[in-house]
Amino acid sequence: MNGKRVIVGMSGGLDSSVAAALLVEQGYDVIGITIKTYRYEDVGGNAGSDTSCCSLDGINDARRVAMGLGIPHYVYDFTERFGEDVIDNFVDSYLAGETPNPCVICNRTIKWGEMIRRADALGADYIATGHYAKVRRDPNGRHILSRGNDASKDQSYALWGLTQESLARTIFPLSGMTKPESRQEALRRRLAVAGKRESYEICFIPDNDYNRFLKENVDGLEERVAGGEIVKDGAVIGKHSGFPFYTVGQRKGLGLSSPEPLYVIDIDSGTNRVYVGGAEELMHRGLRAERVNLIKHAAIDEPMRLIAKIRYKDEGAPALVLTLPDGTLEVRFEEPRRAITKGQSVVLYDGDDVVGGGVICEWFD
């Protein structure tokens, strides 16, 4: 035994289960923690296949794995905090004409913020998760987040909001592994979830139907937003079903007849207007981001050349980055980028290291 106690966030999925097994094997004093983040009766959707993380099935699977590993397992109900911090923000962002990324907020406030509080209560030195990412302590004293070994599963993009205090107490047991290797480890150990499929949807929208979720969770939404104008080049060319049901870059479902492909290029929640245009109108040279969190450096006082990702599946592109006097980030790309979207995260990389990130609030040319 190495004498260090660690609590592992166990969703009931393969990755977190393997992470717990590896830590047990390495001699840690391991405690499994599963968090309940929502109630099905509150969010609706896909009752017959409630397999997302933090679901009832997930909780039961996590308990089975913990019993097999011989470690304690606790379930904590964070539905109230999750509702206030994550779900309410998700809804408010869509009502502001944005496209939010709720996993970023959940990681910072729930999966790390609340788990560290539980770690303190349980006398644990560290917390651990099944994310494919790495953390190390730099000689300058800062804790650096970086990409995991499996490029196809790298999850550092959604972790840019983690604080130095959180990273200092974090272990990523899968940092040096690929997804196939993790599955082989689960099979070798005969973990109860070795054959479990992955869940890709947002946990509180298990049917992946954002429109249904918004309609059911915002009273009178359809009546408030339906029938707004679709505008192209200053002219009204149609009516839409409600601005929250569209996102920048969307082409399908516009209900328009045009000789050229049309895309959503902007959304104005104040006037209930959806603006459309050609593909070239989706291209922008730069962006500004708020709610900034820097990881590798305490500040970016001088322009720095970095790679900036504007969505999870984005490969990233070279950009010149600077912190503005008001604390926001200005990101100027070498080449225009397509469909920069308000509410999404921009994450900055120096090689494999995460320099930091922020929430996109505007774009410019």
C-alpha positions as CSV (number, residue, x, y, z in Angstrom):
1,M,0.0,0.0,0.0
2,N,1.3,3.5,-0.8
3,G,-0.8,5.0,2.0
4,K,-2.6,7.6,-0.2
5,R,-6.3,7.7,-0.2
6,V,-8.1,8.6,-3.5
7,I,-11.8,8.9,-4.4
8,V,-12.7,7.8,-7.9
9,G,-15.6,9.3,-9.8
10,M,-17.3,6.2,-11.0
11,S,-20.0,6.8,-13.7
12,G,-20.7,3.1,-14.2
13,G,-18.9,3.2,-17.5
14,L,-15.8,1.3,-18.7
15,D,-13.3,4.1,-18.4
16,S,-13.9,5.1,-14.8
17,S,-14.2,1.4,-13.8
18,V,-10.8,0.6,-15.3
19,A,-9.4,3.7,-13.6
20,A,-10.6,2.4,-10.2
21,A,-9.1,-1.0,-10.9
22,L,-5.7,0.4,-11.8
23,L,-5.6,2.5,-8.6
24,V,-6.4,-0.5,-6.5
25,E,-3.6,-2.4,-8.2
26,Q,-1.2,0.4,-7.6
27,G,-1.9,0.2,-3.8
28,Y,-4.0,3.3,-3.3
29,D,-6.7,3.3,-0.6
30,V,-9.6,3.7,-3.1
31,I,-13.1,4.9,-2.5
32,G,-15.7,4.9,-5.3
33,I,-18.0,7.9,-5.7
34,T,-21.0,8.1,-8.0
35,I,-22.9,11.3,-8.3
36,K,-26.6,11.6,-9.2
37,T,-27.1,14.7,-11.3
38,Y,-30.7,14.7,-12.5
39,R,-34.0,13.0,-12.1
40,Y,-35.6,11.4,-15.1
41,E,-39.0,12.9,-14.3
42,D,-37.4,16.3,-14.5
43,V,-35.6,16.0,-17.8
44,G,-37.6,13.3,-19.7
45,G,-36.5,11.5,-22.8
46,N,-35.7,7.9,-23.6
47,A,-36.8,6.2,-20.4
48,G,-36.2,2.8,-21.9
49,S,-32.5,3.3,-22.4
50,D,-31.3,5.4,-19.5
51,T,-27.6,4.4,-19.8
52,S,-25.9,7.8,-19.7
53,C,-23.4,8.6,-16.9
54,C,-24.9,9.3,-13.6
55,S,-28.2,7.5,-14.5
56,L,-29.8,4.8,-12.4
57,D,-28.2,2.1,-14.5
58,G,-24.9,3.9,-14.3
59,I,-25.1,4.0,-10.5
60,N,-26.0,0.3,-10.3
61,D,-23.1,-0.6,-12.6
62,A,-20.6,1.4,-10.6
63,R,-21.8,-0.3,-7.4
64,R,-21.3,-3.8,-9.0
65,V,-17.7,-2.8,-10.1
66,A,-16.8,-1.4,-6.7
67,M,-18.1,-4.6,-5.0
68,G,-16.0,-6.7,-7.4
69,L,-12.9,-4.6,-6.6
70,G,-13.6,-4.8,-2.8
71,I,-13.7,-1.0,-2.3
72,P,-16.3,1.2,-0.6
73,H,-18.8,2.9,-2.8
74,Y,-21.0,6.0,-2.1
75,V,-23.7,7.7,-4.0
76,Y,-24.2,11.5,-3.6
77,D,-27.2,13.4,-4.8
78,F,-26.1,16.6,-6.5
79,T,-29.3,17.2,-8.5
80,E,-30.0,20.6,-6.9
81,R,-26.5,22.0,-7.5
82,F,-26.3,20.4,-11.0
83,G,-29.7,21.9,-11.9
84,E,-28.6,25.4,-10.8
85,D,-25.1,25.4,-12.2
86,V,-25.4,23.2,-15.3
87,I,-29.0,22.8,-16.5
88,D,-30.1,26.4,-15.8
89,N,-27.0,27.7,-17.6
90,F,-27.7,25.4,-20.6
91,V,-31.2,26.7,-20.9
92,D,-30.2,30.4,-20.4
93,S,-27.5,30.1,-23.0
94,Y,-29.9,28.8,-25.6
95,L,-32.4,31.5,-24.8
96,A,-29.6,34.0,-25.4
97,G,-29.0,32.6,-28.9
98,E,-25.9,30.7,-27.9
99,T,-24.9,27.0,-28.2
100,P,-23.5,26.0,-24.8
101,N,-21.1,23.2,-23.7
102,P,-22.5,22.0,-20.4
103,C,-19.8,19.4,-19.8
104,V,-17.2,22.2,-19.2
105,I,-19.3,23.7,-16.4
106,C,-20.1,20.2,-14.9
107,N,-16.4,19.3,-14.9
108,R,-15.4,22.4,-13.0
109,T,-18.2,22.8,-10.5
110,I,-19.5,19.2,-10.0
111,K,-17.1,16.6,-11.0
112,W,-14.2,18.4,-9.5
113,G,-15.6,21.1,-7.2
114,E,-18.0,18.9,-5.4
115,M,-15.8,15.8,-5.5
116,I,-12.9,17.6,-3.8
117,R,-15.3,18.6,-1.0
118,R,-16.2,15.0,-0.6
119,A,-12.5,14.1,-0.7
120,D,-11.8,16.5,2.1
121,A,-14.7,15.0,4.1
122,L,-13.4,11.5,3.6
123,G,-9.8,12.3,4.3
124,A,-8.6,11.7,0.7
125,D,-5.5,13.1,-0.8
126,Y,-6.6,12.9,-4.4
127,I,-9.5,12.5,-6.8
128,A,-9.4,10.5,-10.0
129,T,-11.5,10.1,-13.1
130,G,-11.5,8.0,-16.2
131,H,-10.7,10.9,-18.5
132,Y,-8.1,10.5,-21.3
133,A,-5.9,13.4,-20.3
134,K,-2.6,14.1,-18.4
135,V,-1.6,16.3,-15.6
136,R,1.9,17.1,-14.3
137,R,3.6,19.6,-12.1
138,D,5.8,22.1,-13.9
139,P,9.2,23.2,-12.5
140,N,7.6,26.7,-12.1
141,G,5.1,25.2,-9.7
142,R,2.0,25.3,-11.9
143,H,0.0,22.1,-12.7
144,I,-0.3,21.5,-16.4
145,L,-3.1,19.7,-18.2
146,S,-2.3,18.1,-21.5
147,R,-3.7,15.7,-24.0
148,G,-3.9,12.0,-23.3
149,N,-2.1,9.4,-25.5
150,D,-5.3,8.4,-27.4
151,A,-5.9,11.3,-29.8
152,S,-9.3,9.9,-30.8
153,K,-10.4,10.0,-27.2
154,D,-8.5,13.0,-25.9
155,Q,-10.8,14.9,-23.4
156,S,-8.6,17.8,-22.5
157,Y,-10.9,20.2,-24.4
158,A,-13.7,19.8,-21.9
159,L,-11.3,20.2,-18.9
160,W,-10.0,23.7,-19.6
161,G,-12.0,25.1,-16.7
162,L,-10.2,23.2,-14.0
163,T,-8.4,25.3,-11.4
164,Q,-4.8,24.9,-10.2
165,E,-6.2,23.7,-6.9
166,S,-8.2,21.0,-8.7
167,L,-5.4,19.9,-10.9
168,A,-3.0,19.6,-8.0
169,R,-5.2,16.9,-6.5
170,T,-6.1,15.0,-9.7
171,I,-5.0,11.6,-11.0
172,F,-5.8,10.4,-14.5
173,P,-5.0,6.6,-14.4
174,L,-5.8,6.3,-18.1
175,S,-3.5,9.1,-19.3
176,G,-1.1,6.7,-21.0
177,M,-3.7,4.3,-22.5
178,T,-5.8,4.1,-25.6
179,K,-9.5,3.2,-25.5
180,P,-8.8,-0.3,-26.9
181,E,-6.2,-0.9,-24.2
182,S,-8.7,0.2,-21.6
183,R,-11.3,-2.3,-22.9
184,Q,-8.7,-5.0,-22.9
185,E,-7.8,-4.2,-19.2
186,A,-11.5,-4.4,-18.3
187,L,-11.8,-7.8,-20.1
188,R,-8.7,-9.1,-18.4
189,R,-10.0,-8.1,-15.0
190,R,-13.5,-9.4,-15.8
191,L,-15.0,-6.1,-14.8
192,A,-18.8,-6.2,-14.9
193,V,-18.9,-3.3,-17.5
194,A,-16.2,-4.7,-19.9
195,G,-18.7,-5.0,-22.7
196,K,-20.7,-1.8,-22.0
197,R,-21.2,0.6,-24.9
198,E,-20.2,4.2,-24.7
199,S,-22.7,7.0,-24.1
200,Y,-22.1,10.1,-26.2
201,E,-25.2,12.2,-25.4
202,I,-25.4,14.9,-22.8
203,C,-26.3,13.1,-19.6
204,F,-29.5,15.0,-18.8
205,I,-30.8,14.8,-22.4
206,P,-30.6,11.0,-22.9
207,D,-32.5,11.0,-26.1
208,N,-30.2,13.7,-27.6
209,D,-33.3,15.8,-28.5
210,Y,-32.4,19.4,-27.4
211,N,-35.5,20.9,-28.9
212,R,-37.8,18.6,-26.9
213,F,-35.8,19.3,-23.7
214,L,-36.1,23.1,-24.1
215,K,-39.8,23.0,-25.0
216,E,-40.6,20.8,-21.9
217,N,-38.4,22.9,-19.5
218,V,-39.3,26.4,-20.5
219,D,-42.9,27.3,-20.0
220,G,-44.6,28.7,-23.1
221,L,-41.3,28.7,-25.1
222,E,-42.9,27.8,-28.4
223,E,-45.5,30.5,-28.2
224,R,-42.9,33.1,-27.3
225,V,-40.4,32.4,-30.1
226,A,-42.3,30.9,-33.0
227,G,-42.9,32.9,-36.1
228,G,-39.8,35.0,-36.0
229,E,-38.1,36.3,-39.1
230,I,-35.4,34.6,-41.2
231,V,-33.3,37.3,-42.7
232,K,-30.8,37.2,-45.6
233,D,-28.9,40.3,-46.8
234,G,-31.3,42.5,-44.9
235,A,-34.5,41.0,-46.4
236,V,-37.0,38.8,-44.7
237,I,-37.2,35.5,-46.6
238,G,-39.2,33.3,-44.2
239,K,-40.4,32.5,-40.7
240,H,-38.7,30.2,-38.2
241,S,-40.0,27.9,-35.4
242,G,-38.1,29.6,-32.7
243,F,-34.5,30.9,-32.5
244,P,-33.4,28.6,-29.6
245,F,-33.9,25.6,-32.0
246,Y,-31.2,26.8,-34.4
247,T,-27.4,27.0,-34.2
248,V,-24.7,28.7,-36.2
249,G,-23.6,26.6,-39.1
250,Q,-26.9,24.7,-39.4
251,R,-28.1,24.0,-42.9
252,K,-30.9,21.4,-42.6
253,G,-34.3,22.2,-41.3
254,L,-34.5,25.8,-42.4
255,G,-37.5,25.2,-44.6
256,L,-36.2,27.6,-47.3
257,S,-36.0,27.2,-51.0
258,S,-32.8,28.7,-52.5
259,P,-30.6,28.1,-55.5
260,E,-27.6,28.1,-53.2
261,P,-27.1,26.3,-49.9
262,L,-28.0,28.5,-47.0
263,Y,-26.7,28.3,-43.4
264,V,-27.5,30.0,-40.1
265,I,-24.8,32.7,-39.8
266,D,-26.2,34.5,-36.7
267,I,-29.0,34.4,-34.1
268,D,-30.4,37.5,-32.4
269,S,-32.4,36.5,-29.3
270,G,-33.5,40.1,-28.7
271,T,-35.3,40.5,-32.0
272,N,-36.2,36.8,-32.4
273,R,-34.4,36.8,-35.8
274,V,-32.3,34.0,-37.4
275,Y,-29.9,35.3,-40.0
276,V,-28.8,33.1,-43.0
277,G,-26.3,33.3,-45.7
278,G,-23.8,31.4,-47.9
279,A,-21.0,29.3,-46.7
280,E,-18.5,32.2,-47.1
281,E,-20.5,34.2,-44.5
282,L,-19.7,31.6,-41.9
283,M,-16.0,32.4,-42.1
284,H,-14.4,34.7,-39.5
285,R,-10.9,35.8,-38.7
286,G,-11.1,36.0,-34.9
287,L,-13.1,35.8,-31.7
288,R,-13.3,37.1,-28.2
289,A,-13.9,34.8,-25.2
290,E,-15.0,35.5,-21.6
291,R,-15.1,33.4,-18.4
292,V,-11.4,32.7,-19.1
293,N,-9.3,30.2,-17.1
294,L,-5.6,30.0,-17.8
295,I,-3.7,26.8,-16.8
296,K,-0.1,26.8,-18.2
297,H,0.5,30.5,-17.6
298,A,-0.8,32.9,-15.0
299,A,-1.4,35.5,-17.7
300,I,-0.9,36.1,-21.5
301,D,0.3,39.7,-21.3
302,E,2.1,39.6,-24.7
303,P,0.7,38.1,-27.9
304,M,1.3,34.4,-28.0
305,R,1.1,32.0,-31.0
306,L,-0.9,29.0,-30.0
307,I,-3.2,26.4,-31.5
308,A,-6.9,27.2,-30.8
309,K,-9.8,24.7,-31.0
310,I,-13.3,26.1,-31.3
311,R,-15.2,22.9,-30.8
312,Y,-14.6,19.4,-29.4
313,K,-14.0,17.7,-32.8
314,D,-12.0,20.7,-34.2
315,E,-8.4,19.8,-35.1
316,G,-7.4,23.3,-34.1
317,A,-5.7,26.1,-36.0
318,P,-2.8,28.5,-35.4
319,A,-3.8,31.8,-33.8
320,L,-2.3,34.9,-32.1
321,V,-3.7,35.1,-28.6
322,L,-3.7,38.0,-26.1
323,T,-5.5,38.8,-22.8
324,L,-7.3,42.1,-23.1
325,P,-7.5,44.7,-20.3
326,D,-11.0,43.5,-19.3
327,G,-9.8,40.0,-18.8
328,T,-11.3,38.5,-22.0
329,L,-9.2,36.6,-24.6
330,E,-8.7,37.9,-28.1
331,V,-7.9,35.1,-30.6
332,R,-6.8,36.1,-34.1
333,F,-6.5,33.1,-36.5
334,E,-3.9,33.0,-39.3
335,E,-6.7,31.8,-41.7
336,P,-10.5,32.4,-41.3
337,R,-12.4,29.7,-39.3
338,R,-15.8,28.3,-40.1
339,A,-18.8,28.6,-37.8
340,I,-17.3,30.2,-34.8
341,T,-20.2,29.8,-32.3
342,K,-21.1,31.9,-29.3
343,G,-21.4,29.8,-26.1
344,Q,-18.9,27.2,-27.3
345,S,-15.4,26.9,-25.8
346,V,-12.2,28.0,-27.4
347,V,-9.3,26.0,-25.9
348,L,-5.7,27.0,-26.4
349,Y,-2.8,24.5,-26.9
350,D,0.9,24.8,-26.8
351,G,1.9,21.5,-28.3
352,D,-0.1,19.0,-26.2
353,D,-0.4,21.3,-23.2
354,V,-3.6,23.2,-22.5
355,V,-2.7,26.8,-22.0
356,G,-6.3,27.7,-21.1
357,G,-9.7,28.5,-22.5
358,G,-12.8,30.6,-22.4
359,V,-16.4,30.8,-23.6
360,I,-16.8,32.4,-27.1
361,C,-18.9,35.6,-26.8
362,E,-18.3,37.2,-30.2
363,W,-16.5,36.9,-33.5
364,F,-14.9,39.5,-35.8
365,D,-13.3,39.7,-39.3
